[in-house]
Amino acid sequence: MNRVGMFQLQRGTTALLVIDIQERLAPAMAERGKVVANTGHLIAAAKLLGVPVVHAEQYPKGLGPTVPELREALGPAAAVEKMTFDCCGEPGFAPALEAVGRPTVVVCGMETHVCVLQTVLGLLARGRTVHVAADAVCSRSAENHGIALELMRDAGAVVTCTETVLFQLLERCGTPEFKAIQARIK
């Protein structure tokens, strides 16, 4: 793939990864509302466009399940439960990601400087193209969030935003999918 190709998203080659947006972790995040809303947009678009979704939960016995607003949107698929900060370090994660068969992964979740960062680095090390929706990830502090985004970009991830992801996957206006997504983000 040429350098420009890594910046392009196509629904047939992209998967969405939702990391650790959990009941007992989310309240500590200043940007919780924005991240949950943007993740909801990403999940809705993924389902509408046939983009597979994988989601992970860090130690759910301690941090609880995924927040209710997203649990319903994610549907019945079980979360990959993990104890490692890097999803790639959890034995159940690789089979879940391989099952979707997509080389490009859009990442959203919590916390930017811990599980999101380590997972992005793990995905990059395994040859994946990774897009991080900067407005769909957060940390408890803005400083940690910003530093982690810089680290991910320096490592080779594409740091983007939710609407850019949505419109790249949509590709065109005037379709029923476009109208549905447009109604969500107005």
Secondary structure, DSSP 8 states (H G I E B T S, - for coil): --TGGGG---TTTEEEEEE--BTTTGGG-TTHHHHHHHHHHHHHHHHHHT--EEEEEE-HHHH-SB-HHHHHHHTT---EEESSSSGGGSTTHHHHHHHHT-SEEEEEEE-IIIIIHHHHHHHHHTT-EEEEEEEEEE-SSHHHHHHHHHHHHHHT-EEE-HHHHHHHHH-SSSSHHHHHHHHHH-
